[in-house]
C-alpha cells in the first residue's frame, strides 16, 4: 500500500469510528445535560440551538488518539522510531488543549461561572504555557524545520526567535478556530480543509507519520460533521475548537511551511481580525466621541453576514469554498521553489 493510500485509509477508518460512536456519545451528553448556552446578544435565529449538546470535540479526539497511538506503537522499528515518536508532539497538543477546552466548557455549563466559563486570563496563560513548552520541544528536541518561504527551496534559520514566534502561532490559531466555531459545520469544515492541505504538504515532503496524523484528523472531523452540519445535533465547543486550532499551528510548524498558514487558514484569520477591529474601533470611538461605534454589524465575521441577510448554510458554504480555494493556493505556494 502506498503512503497516500495508507493516509486516506486512516481517514476512512477514523471517519467510521467517529460515526459509529457518535450517537451513543450524544445520548451521554444529553443525559448529563451538557447543553449549549446561547449569547443573549447573538443573532435571534441562534436561540433554536439552545440546549444542543456541546463538548463534541471529545468525539474527534478519542478516535484520533486511539489510531495514532496504535499505529505508531506498531511502527517502532529501525529508523522509523524517532520519526514515529515525533507525532506525539501534535497529539499531545491536541489532548492538552482539548482538556483545557473541556474544563472551560464544563465551567461554562455546570460550574460556578455558568454561562461564562474559565476566566479569560487563566485560559490564555495556560495556552501560552503549553505553547511555549511545545515550541521548546520543536526547536531543541525534534529540530523541526524552522521556515520555508514560498519561492525558496531552502530553510531559513531564525534561531531562538523560533520559540516565541511558534508559541504565538499556536495560541493565535487556537483562539482563531475557537472564534470561527459559531455556525453549524463551519469550524469543522474549515479545520478539515486546512488539515487536508497540510497532510498533502507533509506527504510531498516525505513526512509520512505527520501526513497520516493529519488525514486521521480529517476523517474524525468528517465523522463529527455527520452530526454537526445544519441543523447540528452536536457542537464541538472549546474542547474541539481550541484543540484543533493549536494542533493546526503545530502541524504547520513541523512542516516548516507556516508562512502559508495565513493563506490556508484565511477564514480563522479573517474572523480574528474582525473581532480585533470591532473591539478596537469600539473602544477608540467611545474614547473620542463618548459613544462606541462598530465597523461590522456583529463580530465575529460570520455573524455580520448573517445579519446582512445570508442564511446560516450560505455563510458556512461560502466560507468553506473560500477556505478550499485558499488551501489549494497555499499548497501550490508551499511546493514552489
C-alpha positions as CSV (number, residue, x, y, z in Angstrom):
1,X,0.0,0.0,0.0
2,X,1.4,3.4,-0.9
3,X,1.8,6.1,1.7
4,X,-1.0,8.2,0.1
5,X,-3.3,5.2,0.2
6,X,-2.4,4.5,3.8
7,X,-3.2,8.1,4.8
8,X,-6.5,8.0,3.1
9,X,-7.4,4.6,4.5
10,X,-6.7,6.0,8.0
11,X,-9.1,8.9,7.2
12,X,-11.8,6.4,6.3
13,X,-11.2,4.3,9.4
14,X,-11.3,7.3,11.7
15,X,-14.5,8.5,10.0
16,X,-16.2,5.2,10.6
17,X,-15.0,5.0,14.2
18,X,-16.3,8.6,14.9
19,X,-19.7,8.0,13.2
20,X,-20.2,4.7,15.0
21,X,-19.8,6.1,18.5
22,X,-21.3,9.4,17.7
23,X,-25.0,8.6,18.5
24,X,-24.2,6.9,21.9
25,X,-21.9,9.8,22.8
26,X,-24.6,12.4,22.0
27,X,-27.0,10.4,24.3
28,X,-24.5,10.5,27.1
29,X,-24.1,14.3,26.7
30,X,-27.9,14.7,26.8
31,X,-28.2,12.5,29.8
32,X,-25.7,14.8,31.7
33,X,-27.5,17.9,30.3
34,X,-24.4,19.3,28.6
35,X,-26.4,21.7,26.5
36,X,-25.2,24.9,24.8
37,X,-25.9,28.3,26.4
38,X,-26.7,31.0,23.8
39,X,-25.3,34.5,23.9
40,X,-28.2,36.9,24.5
41,X,-26.7,39.5,22.1
42,X,-26.2,36.9,19.3
43,X,-28.5,36.6,16.3
44,X,-32.1,35.6,17.3
45,X,-32.1,32.6,15.0
46,X,-29.4,31.0,17.2
47,X,-31.8,30.7,20.1
48,X,-33.0,27.5,18.4
49,X,-29.6,26.0,19.3
50,X,-30.2,26.4,23.0
51,X,-29.6,23.0,24.7
52,X,-27.8,21.4,21.8
53,X,-25.1,19.1,23.4
54,X,-21.6,20.6,23.4
55,X,-18.1,19.3,24.2
56,X,-18.3,17.5,20.9
57,X,-14.6,17.8,20.4
58,X,-14.2,14.7,22.5
59,X,-15.8,12.8,19.6
60,X,-12.9,13.9,17.4
61,X,-10.0,13.5,19.9
62,X,-10.8,9.9,21.1
63,X,-10.5,8.1,17.8
64,X,-7.5,10.2,16.7
65,X,-5.7,9.3,19.9
66,X,-6.5,5.6,19.6
67,X,-5.5,5.3,16.0
68,X,-2.3,7.4,16.3
69,X,-1.1,5.5,19.4
70,X,-1.9,2.1,17.9
71,X,-0.3,2.9,14.5
72,X,2.9,4.3,16.0
73,X,3.2,1.5,18.6
74,X,3.3,-0.9,15.7
75,X,5.9,1.2,13.7
76,X,8.7,1.5,16.2
77,X,11.3,-0.4,14.3
78,X,14.6,0.7,12.8
79,X,14.9,4.3,11.6
80,X,11.1,4.9,12.0
81,X,11.4,5.1,15.8
82,X,12.3,8.8,16.1
83,X,10.0,9.8,13.2
84,X,7.1,7.9,14.6
85,X,7.5,9.3,18.1
86,X,7.7,12.9,16.8
87,X,4.0,12.6,16.1
88,X,3.3,12.6,19.8
89,X,4.0,16.3,19.8
90,X,0.9,17.3,17.9
91,X,-1.0,14.5,19.5
92,X,0.0,15.9,23.0
93,X,-1.1,19.4,22.0
94,X,-4.4,18.0,20.7
95,X,-5.1,16.3,24.0
96,X,-3.8,19.1,26.3
97,X,-5.8,21.8,24.6
98,X,-8.8,19.6,24.4
99,X,-8.6,19.1,28.2
100,X,-8.3,22.9,28.7
101,X,-11.3,23.4,26.4
102,X,-13.2,20.7,28.3
103,X,-12.6,22.5,31.6
104,X,-13.7,25.7,30.1
105,X,-16.9,24.1,28.6
106,X,-17.7,22.4,31.9
107,X,-17.3,25.5,34.0
108,X,-19.5,27.4,31.5
109,X,-22.2,24.7,31.7
110,X,-22.2,23.3,35.2
111,X,-19.5,25.2,37.2
112,X,-19.6,28.3,39.3
113,X,-19.1,30.5,36.3
114,X,-22.1,29.2,34.4
115,X,-22.5,30.9,31.1
116,X,-19.0,32.4,31.2
117,X,-16.5,29.5,31.5
118,X,-12.9,29.9,32.7
119,X,-11.6,33.4,33.4
120,X,-10.0,34.7,30.2
121,X,-6.6,35.4,31.6
122,X,-6.4,31.9,33.2
123,X,-7.2,30.2,29.9
124,X,-4.8,32.5,28.0
125,X,-2.0,31.8,30.4
126,X,-2.4,28.0,30.2
127,X,-2.4,28.2,26.4
128,X,0.8,30.1,26.5
129,X,2.5,27.7,28.9
130,X,1.6,24.7,26.7
131,X,2.6,26.5,23.6
132,X,6.0,27.6,24.9
133,X,6.7,24.0,26.1
134,X,5.7,22.7,22.7
135,X,7.8,25.3,20.9
136,X,10.8,24.5,23.0
137,X,10.4,20.8,22.2
138,X,10.1,21.5,18.4
139,X,13.3,23.6,18.5
140,X,15.6,21.7,20.8
141,X,14.3,18.1,20.7
142,X,12.8,17.5,17.3
143,X,14.9,20.1,15.5
144,X,11.9,20.9,13.3
145,X,12.5,22.8,10.1
146,X,12.3,26.5,11.0
147,X,10.9,28.3,8.0
148,X,10.4,27.7,4.3
149,X,9.2,30.7,2.3
150,X,7.2,30.4,-1.0
151,X,9.6,30.6,-3.9
152,X,12.6,29.5,-2.0
153,X,13.8,25.9,-1.7
154,X,15.9,26.5,1.3
155,X,15.3,26.5,5.1
156,X,15.6,29.9,6.7
157,X,17.1,29.8,10.2
158,X,15.7,32.3,12.7
159,X,17.4,31.0,15.8
160,X,15.9,31.3,19.2
161,X,13.2,33.7,17.9
162,X,11.6,30.5,16.6
163,X,10.3,29.6,20.1
164,X,8.3,32.8,20.9
165,X,7.1,33.0,17.3
166,X,6.0,29.4,17.3
167,X,4.2,29.8,20.6
168,X,2.4,32.9,19.3
169,X,1.3,31.0,16.2
170,X,-0.1,28.1,18.3
171,X,-2.0,30.3,20.7
172,X,-3.3,32.6,17.9
173,X,-4.7,29.7,15.8
174,X,-6.2,28.0,18.9
175,X,-8.2,31.1,19.6
176,X,-8.9,31.8,15.9
177,X,-10.5,28.5,15.3
178,X,-12.4,28.9,18.6
179,X,-13.8,32.2,17.3
180,X,-14.7,30.6,14.0
181,X,-16.8,28.0,15.8
182,X,-20.1,29.9,15.7
183,X,-22.2,28.2,13.0
184,X,-23.2,24.6,12.3
185,X,-20.4,22.9,10.5
186,X,-18.2,26.0,10.0
187,X,-15.2,25.3,12.2
188,X,-15.3,21.6,11.3
189,X,-15.2,22.2,7.5
190,X,-12.6,24.9,7.8
191,X,-10.3,22.8,10.0
192,X,-10.7,19.6,8.0
193,X,-9.8,21.5,4.8
194,X,-6.7,23.0,6.5
195,X,-5.5,19.7,7.9
196,X,-6.0,18.0,4.5
197,X,-3.9,20.7,2.9
198,X,-1.1,20.2,5.4
199,X,-1.5,16.4,5.1
200,X,-0.8,16.8,1.4
201,X,2.2,19.1,2.1
202,X,3.6,16.5,4.6
203,X,3.2,13.7,2.0
204,X,5.1,15.8,-0.6
205,X,7.9,16.4,1.9
206,X,8.1,12.8,2.9
207,X,6.8,13.4,6.5
208,X,4.8,10.2,6.4
209,X,3.7,10.0,10.1
210,X,2.7,13.6,10.1
211,X,0.6,13.1,6.9
212,X,-1.1,10.1,8.5
213,X,-1.9,12.1,11.6
214,X,-3.4,14.9,9.5
215,X,-5.6,12.6,7.5
216,X,-6.7,10.7,10.6
217,X,-7.8,14.0,12.0
218,X,-9.6,14.8,8.7
219,X,-11.6,11.6,8.9
220,X,-12.5,12.1,12.5
221,X,-13.7,15.7,11.7
222,X,-15.8,14.4,8.8
223,X,-17.3,11.9,11.3
224,X,-18.1,14.8,13.6
225,X,-19.6,16.8,10.8
226,X,-22.0,13.9,10.2
227,X,-23.7,15.2,13.4
228,X,-22.6,18.8,13.3
229,X,-23.9,20.0,9.9
230,X,-27.1,22.1,9.9
231,X,-29.2,21.6,12.0
232,X,-26.5,20.5,14.4
233,X,-27.1,17.6,16.8
234,X,-23.8,18.3,18.5
235,X,-21.4,21.3,18.9
236,X,-17.6,20.9,19.3
237,X,-17.3,23.6,22.0
238,X,-13.9,24.8,23.2
239,X,-13.0,21.2,23.7
240,X,-12.7,20.8,20.0
241,X,-12.1,24.3,18.7
242,X,-9.1,25.1,21.0
243,X,-7.5,21.8,20.3
244,X,-7.9,21.8,16.5
245,X,-6.5,25.4,16.2
246,X,-3.5,24.7,18.3
247,X,-2.8,21.4,16.6
248,X,-3.0,23.0,13.2
249,X,-0.4,25.5,14.3
250,X,1.9,22.7,15.4
251,X,1.4,20.7,12.2
252,X,2.3,23.9,10.2
253,X,5.4,24.4,12.3
254,X,6.5,20.7,11.9
255,X,6.4,21.0,8.1
256,X,8.2,24.3,8.2
257,X,5.5,25.7,5.9
258,X,3.9,28.0,8.4
259,X,4.4,31.0,6.2
260,X,1.4,29.9,4.1
261,X,-0.7,29.2,7.2
262,X,-2.4,32.7,6.9
263,X,-3.5,31.6,3.4
264,X,-4.6,28.1,4.3
265,X,-6.3,29.4,7.4
266,X,-7.7,32.5,5.8
267,X,-11.2,32.1,7.5
268,X,-9.9,31.8,11.1
269,X,-7.5,34.7,10.4
270,X,-10.3,36.9,8.9
271,X,-12.6,36.0,11.8
272,X,-10.0,37.0,14.4
273,X,-9.2,40.3,12.6
274,X,-12.9,41.1,12.5
275,X,-13.1,40.8,16.3
276,X,-9.9,42.7,16.8
277,X,-11.1,45.6,14.5
278,X,-14.6,45.6,16.1
279,X,-13.3,45.8,19.7
280,X,-10.5,48.3,18.9
281,X,-12.7,50.6,16.9
282,X,-15.5,50.5,19.5
283,X,-13.1,51.4,22.3
284,X,-11.4,54.1,20.2
285,X,-14.7,55.8,19.2
286,X,-16.0,55.6,22.7
287,X,-13.0,57.4,24.0
288,X,-13.2,60.0,21.2
289,X,-16.9,60.6,20.9
290,X,-18.3,59.2,24.2
291,X,-20.2,56.5,22.2
292,X,-18.8,53.3,20.9
293,X,-19.2,52.7,17.1
294,X,-19.0,49.5,15.1
295,X,-17.4,48.5,11.8
296,X,-19.4,45.3,11.5
297,X,-23.0,44.6,12.3
298,X,-21.7,42.0,14.7
299,X,-18.4,40.2,15.3
300,X,-17.1,37.5,14.6
301,X,-17.4,38.0,10.9
302,X,-19.8,35.2,10.2
303,X,-22.5,36.9,12.3
304,X,-22.0,40.1,10.3
305,X,-23.0,38.2,7.1
306,X,-25.9,36.5,8.9
307,X,-27.3,39.9,9.9
308,X,-26.7,41.1,6.3
309,X,-29.3,38.6,5.1
310,X,-27.3,35.4,4.4
311,X,-28.7,32.2,5.8
312,X,-26.5,30.1,8.1
313,X,-25.9,27.5,5.5
314,X,-25.0,30.2,2.9
315,X,-22.4,31.6,5.2
316,X,-20.9,28.2,6.0
317,X,-20.8,27.0,2.4
318,X,-19.4,30.2,1.0
319,X,-16.8,30.5,3.8
320,X,-15.8,26.8,3.1
321,X,-15.5,27.5,-0.7
322,X,-13.1,30.4,0.1
323,X,-11.2,28.1,2.5
324,X,-10.9,25.4,-0.1
325,X,-9.6,27.7,-2.7
326,X,-7.2,29.3,-0.3
327,X,-5.9,25.8,0.8
328,X,-5.2,24.9,-2.8
329,X,-3.3,28.2,-3.3
330,X,-1.4,27.7,-0.1
331,X,-0.3,24.1,-1.1
332,X,0.7,25.5,-4.5
333,X,2.9,28.2,-2.9
334,X,4.4,25.6,-0.5
335,X,5.7,23.5,-3.4
336,X,7.0,26.4,-5.4
337,X,10.7,26.5,-5.1
